[in-house]
Amino acid sequence: MGALALPERTLPTGSAPQSPEERIQYLDGRLSAQIGKVEKYGRYYDSRNTPPAFAQQRFEEAFGAMFTQWKVNFGGLIVDSISERIKVEGFRMTEDPDADRDAWEIWQKNCMDAESNAAHIDSLALSRSYAVVWETGARSQILIEATSMVDALAFVGA
């Protein structure tokens, strides 16, 4: 995703963005700020973090330089073992079973039974994930796309 070049401008502390330009600048700043967190947590998930310091000296004494690049991927193991057990099996939104079937049909048409796993992993490994939902076309087709914290954030406001 290409970066949008915006002029440096900050809002007064505690004030909400008012104009479209202020909202874009605000959201761009929030998105940039969360990327550091995503990268840090992603390194733990991918085992690109630093070696476990608690055991490094003992390994060096016992094995020399043999394990200097050794890393244990407990983060990935834990996240994957949880995510492989999460499965959306249906929806219960109201007492109306037709609405539940409609929601399940939308979910299936968007292949979310397969795509939702990526959102679950992001949520577990990176602290949150997003699904972008919109309506398109003359036939009022509803589309769902799981997206990463690198590409989206939640903005609750006017």
Backbone as CSV, one residue per row, in Angstrom:
resi,resn,N_x,N_y,N_z,CA_x,CA_y,CA_z,C_x,C_y,C_z
1,MET,0.850,-1.176,0.000,0.000,0.000,0.000,0.886,1.225,0.000
2,GLY,0.658,2.142,-0.923,1.476,3.336,-1.026,1.186,4.317,0.081
3,ALA,2.206,5.042,0.488,2.037,6.030,1.552,1.484,7.317,0.966
4,LEU,0.624,7.942,1.703,0.046,9.207,1.319,0.854,10.306,1.980
5,ALA,1.452,11.185,1.181,2.278,12.258,1.734,1.372,13.375,2.217
6,LEU,1.415,13.631,3.501,0.589,14.672,4.095,1.462,15.702,4.770
7,PRO,1.068,16.974,4.724,1.854,17.983,5.429,1.793,17.745,6.929
8,GLU,2.917,18.015,7.599,2.980,17.851,9.052,2.069,18.877,9.713
9,ARG,1.120,18.412,10.482,0.237,19.294,11.213,-0.407,18.502,12.321
10,THR,-0.405,19.011,13.492,-1.005,18.292,14.599,-2.237,19.034,15.077
11,LEU,-3.150,18.277,15.636,-4.361,18.865,16.198,-4.108,19.232,17.652
12,PRO,-4.786,20.248,18.139,-4.663,20.553,19.564,-5.069,19.341,20.390
13,THR,-4.385,19.119,21.498,-4.656,17.973,22.357,-6.131,17.943,22.768
14,GLY,-6.735,16.780,22.598,-8.123,16.593,23.009,-9.151,17.040,21.986
15,SER,-8.732,17.646,20.874,-9.714,18.085,19.889,-9.900,16.991,18.840
16,ALA,-11.104,16.883,18.355,-11.427,15.896,17.331,-11.201,16.508,15.953
17,PRO,-10.760,15.706,14.988,-10.584,16.236,13.634,-11.934,16.673,13.066
18,GLN,-11.964,17.819,12.422,-13.222,18.358,11.906,-13.321,18.264,10.383
19,SER,-12.328,18.768,9.696,-12.378,18.784,8.232,-11.911,17.439,7.679
20,PRO,-12.225,17.171,6.415,-11.725,15.933,5.802,-10.199,15.834,5.849
21,GLU,-9.512,16.957,5.630,-8.042,16.940,5.678,-7.540,16.579,7.073
22,GLU,-8.163,17.160,8.102,-7.767,16.849,9.480,-8.019,15.381,9.798
23,ARG,-9.128,14.838,9.316,-9.420,13.415,9.553,-8.394,12.522,8.884
24,ILE,-8.021,12.865,7.641,-7.008,12.075,6.933,-5.679,12.136,7.676
25,GLN,-5.282,13.329,8.104,-4.022,13.476,8.836,-4.071,12.708,10.156
26,TYR,-5.187,12.798,10.844,-5.343,12.094,12.116,-5.241,10.580,11.912
27,LEU,-5.977,10.065,10.941,-5.970,8.621,10.686,-4.618,8.146,10.181
28,ASP,-3.956,8.955,9.345,-2.623,8.600,8.874,-1.651,8.501,10.053
29,GLY,-1.741,9.437,10.980,-0.887,9.395,12.175,-1.165,8.181,13.038
30,ARG,-2.444,7.852,13.221,-2.806,6.669,14.013,-2.322,5.393,13.342
31,LEU,-2.471,5.313,12.023,-2.029,4.123,11.295,-0.514,3.973,11.382
32,SER,0.196,5.074,11.221,1.660,5.033,11.326,2.098,4.617,12.727
33,ALA,1.399,5.102,13.736,1.759,4.781,15.123,1.563,3.302,15.437
34,GLN,0.546,2.678,14.869,0.304,1.271,15.209,1.198,0.318,14.430
35,ILE,1.853,0.777,13.377,2.722,-0.097,12.594,3.889,-0.617,13.431
36,GLY,4.444,0.216,14.317,5.535,-0.236,15.187,5.111,-1.397,16.070
37,LYS,3.902,-1.309,16.607,3.357,-2.386,17.435,3.148,-3.654,16.609
38,VAL,2.619,-3.488,15.403,2.401,-4.632,14.514,3.724,-5.319,14.205
39,GLU,4.748,-4.531,13.890,6.053,-5.108,13.567,6.654,-5.826,14.762
40,LYS,6.550,-5.252,15.943,7.099,-5.886,17.150,6.412,-7.222,17.425
41,TYR,5.091,-7.218,17.460,4.357,-8.457,17.719,4.553,-9.463,16.595
42,GLY,4.657,-8.957,15.347,4.901,-9.842,14.207,6.242,-10.548,14.313
43,ARG,7.255,-9.843,14.843,8.576,-10.480,15.036,8.463,-11.624,16.048
44,TYR,7.700,-11.445,17.090,7.511,-12.535,18.052,6.768,-13.704,17.416
45,TYR,5.738,-13.402,16.653,4.974,-14.476,16.007,5.851,-15.248,15.022
46,ASP,6.669,-14.540,14.249,7.530,-15.166,13.238,8.863,-15.648,13.787
47,SER,9.092,-15.466,15.087,10.342,-15.846,15.752,11.538,-15.082,15.192
48,ARG,11.330,-13.810,14.911,12.426,-12.949,14.478,12.848,-12.020,15.622
49,ASN,12.422,-12.354,16.821,12.782,-11.568,17.996,14.171,-11.977,18.490
50,THR,14.629,-11.374,19.549,15.948,-11.706,20.083,15.923,-13.078,20.744
51,PRO,17.063,-13.753,20.797,17.115,-15.067,21.453,16.731,-14.948,22.933
52,PRO,16.210,-16.005,23.514,15.812,-15.950,24.924,17.035,-15.743,25.835
53,ALA,17.120,-14.586,26.445,18.287,-14.227,27.260,18.419,-15.088,28.511
54,PHE,17.292,-15.606,29.001,17.337,-16.375,30.241,18.212,-17.618,30.130
55,ALA,18.351,-18.157,28.945,19.108,-19.398,28.789,20.364,-19.227,27.945
56,GLN,20.566,-18.077,27.372,21.662,-17.891,26.431,23.029,-18.189,27.048
57,GLN,23.279,-17.707,28.243,24.580,-17.928,28.881,24.804,-19.416,29.141
58,ARG,23.775,-20.118,29.600,23.909,-21.556,29.861,24.206,-22.322,28.576
59,PHE,23.520,-21.960,27.487,23.753,-22.629,26.215,25.173,-22.367,25.726
60,GLU,25.652,-21.128,25.893,27.015,-20.795,25.472,28.037,-21.606,26.258
61,GLU,27.829,-21.737,27.554,28.762,-22.502,28.390,28.774,-23.969,27.991
62,ALA,27.602,-24.513,27.708,27.502,-25.933,27.397,27.847,-26.257,25.949
63,PHE,27.461,-25.390,25.023,27.582,-25.744,23.613,28.425,-24.781,22.788
64,GLY,29.004,-23.777,23.395,29.796,-22.800,22.643,28.900,-21.940,21.771
65,ALA,29.328,-21.717,20.546,28.583,-20.841,19.628,27.504,-21.589,18.844
66,MET,27.312,-22.844,19.137,26.381,-23.669,18.373,24.942,-23.119,18.367
67,PHE,24.497,-22.516,19.468,23.113,-22.058,19.573,22.987,-20.536,19.644
68,THR,23.957,-19.798,19.142,23.881,-18.337,19.249,22.710,-17.752,18.462
69,GLN,22.318,-18.350,17.373,21.184,-17.860,16.583,19.892,-18.620,16.881
70,TRP,19.907,-19.448,17.888,18.746,-20.270,18.229,17.635,-19.423,18.811
71,LYS,16.412,-19.641,18.328,15.239,-18.931,18.831,14.114,-19.929,18.996
72,VAL,13.347,-19.743,20.036,12.201,-20.601,20.290,10.949,-19.827,19.899
73,ASN,10.139,-20.404,19.044,8.955,-19.699,18.574,7.727,-20.105,19.380
74,PHE,7.734,-19.770,20.661,6.556,-20.058,21.481,5.372,-19.193,21.061
75,GLY,5.642,-17.943,20.640,4.556,-17.051,20.213,3.767,-17.645,19.070
76,GLY,4.456,-18.059,18.021,3.784,-18.667,16.874,3.078,-19.960,17.231
77,LEU,3.728,-20.763,18.063,3.135,-22.035,18.479,1.830,-21.819,19.234
78,ILE,1.839,-20.874,20.153,0.640,-20.598,20.949,-0.473,-20.033,20.077
79,VAL,-0.144,-19.032,19.265,-1.156,-18.413,18.398,-1.739,-19.439,17.433
80,ASP,-0.894,-20.209,16.767,-1.389,-21.189,15.794,-2.221,-22.287,16.446
81,SER,-1.820,-22.716,17.634,-2.590,-23.787,18.290,-3.973,-23.297,18.703
82,ILE,-4.098,-22.016,19.022,-5.416,-21.465,19.351,-6.215,-21.214,18.073
83,SER,-5.590,-20.603,17.073,-6.327,-20.225,15.862,-6.853,-21.435,15.096
84,GLU,-6.130,-22.539,15.142,-6.623,-23.710,14.405,-7.843,-24.340,15.072
85,ARG,-8.167,-23.908,16.271,-9.349,-24.411,16.964,-10.534,-23.460,16.869
86,ILE,-10.333,-22.284,16.289,-11.411,-21.305,16.151,-12.090,-21.527,14.810
87,LYS,-13.390,-21.709,14.835,-14.136,-21.916,13.605,-15.520,-21.297,13.758
88,VAL,-15.873,-20.434,12.834,-17.215,-19.859,12.824,-18.137,-20.905,12.212
89,GLU,-19.183,-21.263,12.953,-20.095,-22.313,12.499,-21.469,-21.784,12.104
90,GLY,-21.720,-20.535,12.353,-23.009,-19.959,11.997,-23.228,-18.672,12.761
91,PHE,-24.418,-18.115,12.599,-24.756,-16.858,13.235,-26.092,-16.976,13.942
92,ARG,-26.197,-16.342,15.065,-27.468,-16.234,15.777,-27.593,-14.781,16.180
93,MET,-28.306,-14.007,15.338,-28.393,-12.570,15.577,-29.725,-12.170,16.197
94,THR,-30.778,-12.828,15.764,-32.121,-12.506,16.257,-32.888,-13.812,16.422
95,GLU,-34.130,-13.662,16.745,-34.998,-14.846,16.828,-35.451,-15.305,15.437
96,ASP,-35.124,-14.519,14.414,-35.522,-14.825,13.045,-34.482,-15.721,12.381
97,PRO,-34.770,-16.994,12.163,-33.790,-17.891,11.548,-33.428,-17.496,10.117
98,ASP,-34.321,-16.768,9.413,-33.997,-16.325,8.048,-32.831,-15.339,8.055
99,ALA,-32.791,-14.441,9.028,-31.681,-13.483,9.128,-30.370,-14.213,9.399
100,ASP,-30.426,-15.237,10.243,-29.225,-16.030,10.530,-28.732,-16.744,9.277
101,ARG,-29.658,-17.298,8.501,-29.289,-17.968,7.246,-28.723,-16.965,6.244
102,ASP,-29.309,-15.776,6.178,-28.798,-14.740,5.271,-27.371,-14.362,5.642
103,ALA,-27.106,-14.180,6.924,-25.760,-13.824,7.376,-24.773,-14.937,7.022
104,TRP,-25.174,-16.190,7.223,-24.298,-17.314,6.901,-24.040,-17.391,5.399
105,GLU,-25.063,-17.100,4.596,-24.896,-17.115,3.138,-23.900,-16.037,2.702
106,ILE,-23.995,-14.850,3.280,-23.048,-13.769,2.970,-21.635,-14.189,3.365
107,TRP,-21.509,-14.786,4.542,-20.211,-15.262,5.038,-19.607,-16.263,4.052
108,GLN,-20.404,-17.221,3.608,-19.930,-18.250,2.687,-19.588,-17.679,1.309
109,LYS,-20.420,-16.779,0.780,-20.156,-16.189,-0.541,-18.846,-15.423,-0.563
110,ASN,-18.432,-14.917,0.589,-17.179,-14.169,0.679,-16.005,-15.050,1.086
111,CYS,-16.207,-16.364,1.114,-15.164,-17.330,1.467,-14.553,-17.028,2.839
112,MET,-15.362,-16.472,3.733,-14.837,-16.105,5.040,-14.576,-17.326,5.928
113,ASP,-15.145,-18.480,5.597,-14.813,-19.676,6.368,-13.331,-19.991,6.223
114,ALA,-12.733,-19.661,5.077,-11.288,-19.837,4.878,-10.517,-18.569,5.240
115,GLU,-11.027,-17.414,4.827,-10.318,-16.143,5.021,-10.314,-15.670,6.469
116,SER,-11.288,-16.075,7.259,-11.356,-15.588,8.641,-10.183,-16.083,9.487
117,ASN,-9.539,-17.169,9.086,-8.388,-17.668,9.841,-7.267,-16.621,9.900
118,ALA,-7.054,-15.905,8.800,-6.038,-14.847,8.794,-6.399,-13.750,9.795
119,ALA,-7.670,-13.417,9.881,-8.112,-12.405,10.844,-7.940,-12.913,12.271
120,HIS,-8.216,-14.195,12.499,-8.029,-14.759,13.837,-6.555,-14.724,14.248
121,ILE,-5.667,-15.081,13.323,-4.231,-15.057,13.625,-3.781,-13.630,13.916
122,ASP,-4.198,-12.661,13.088,-3.841,-11.260,13.352,-4.356,-10.818,14.713
123,SER,-5.561,-11.181,15.026,-6.142,-10.780,16.298,-5.373,-11.366,17.477
124,LEU,-5.008,-12.621,17.374,-4.266,-13.277,18.459,-2.815,-12.806,18.538
125,ALA,-2.164,-12.667,17.400,-0.736,-12.325,17.384,-0.483,-10.826,17.511
126,LEU,-1.351,-10.013,16.933,-1.087,-8.581,16.834,-2.013,-7.728,17.697
127,SER,-2.914,-8.331,18.398,-3.848,-7.721,19.353,-5.187,-7.318,18.753
128,ARG,-5.290,-7.242,17.436,-6.590,-6.962,16.820,-6.516,-7.233,15.323
129,SER,-7.698,-7.344,14.735,-7.791,-7.481,13.282,-9.070,-6.792,12.844
130,TYR,-9.199,-6.605,11.566,-10.351,-5.883,11.047,-10.994,-6.650,9.903
131,ALA,-12.276,-6.434,9.744,-13.002,-6.909,8.571,-13.703,-5.701,7.978
132,VAL,-13.468,-5.469,6.719,-14.098,-4.362,6.020,-15.323,-4.939,5.314
133,VAL,-16.483,-4.329,5.553,-17.739,-4.817,4.986,-18.388,-3.671,4.214
134,TRP,-18.808,-3.948,2.980,-19.487,-2.929,2.200,-20.456,-3.576,1.236
135,GLU,-21.383,-2.761,0.741,-22.384,-3.207,-0.215,-22.017,-2.646,-1.581
136,THR,-22.185,-3.458,-2.605,-21.809,-3.007,-3.942,-22.783,-3.546,-4.984
137,GLY,-22.854,-2.868,-6.099,-23.608,-3.364,-7.247,-25.100,-3.172,-7.139
138,ALA,-25.742,-3.355,-8.275,-27.190,-3.199,-8.354,-27.925,-4.299,-7.607
139,ARG,-27.277,-5.440,-7.447,-27.919,-6.557,-6.763,-27.674,-6.518,-5.252
140,SER,-27.181,-5.412,-4.746,-26.917,-5.238,-3.317,-26.072,-6.380,-2.753
141,GLN,-24.991,-6.676,-3.445,-24.090,-7.715,-2.971,-23.255,-7.171,-1.817
142,ILE,-23.168,-7.922,-0.746,-22.377,-7.514,0.410,-21.035,-8.222,0.348
143,LEU,-19.950,-7.439,0.453,-18.598,-7.974,0.388,-17.924,-7.830,1.748
144,ILE,-17.138,-8.832,2.111,-16.382,-8.820,3.362,-14.933,-9.118,3.018
145,GLU,-14.032,-8.354,3.604,-12.606,-8.588,3.391,-11.879,-8.465,4.723
146,ALA,-11.172,-9.525,5.105,-10.324,-9.455,6.302,-9.097,-8.645,5.925
147,THR,-8.717,-7.725,6.804,-7.564,-6.876,6.506,-6.681,-6.734,7.733
148,SER,-5.443,-6.393,7.502,-4.435,-6.333,8.550,-4.430,-4.973,9.244
149,MET,-3.834,-4.941,10.445,-3.644,-3.679,11.163,-2.694,-2.758,10.421
150,VAL,-1.938,-3.266,9.466,-1.037,-2.425,8.678,-1.853,-1.561,7.724
151,ASP,-3.021,-2.054,7.323,-3.822,-1.378,6.320,-5.083,-0.705,6.843
152,ALA,-5.432,-0.924,8.105,-6.703,-0.396,8.611,-6.608,-0.072,10.084
153,LEU,-7.539,0.749,10.529,-7.713,1.020,11.945,-9.142,1.447,12.159
154,ALA,-9.578,1.421,13.377,-10.941,1.804,13.709,-10.964,3.264,14.124
155,PHE,-11.915,4.008,13.603,-12.092,5.401,13.964,-13.537,5.570,14.399
156,VAL,-13.731,5.849,15.654,-15.070,6.069,16.179,-15.173,7.556,16.466
157,GLY,-16.007,8.213,15.741,-16.140,9.646,15.915,-17.078,10.235,14.901
158,ALA,-17.278,11.517,15.013,-18.194,12.207,14.114,-17.605,12.352,12.746
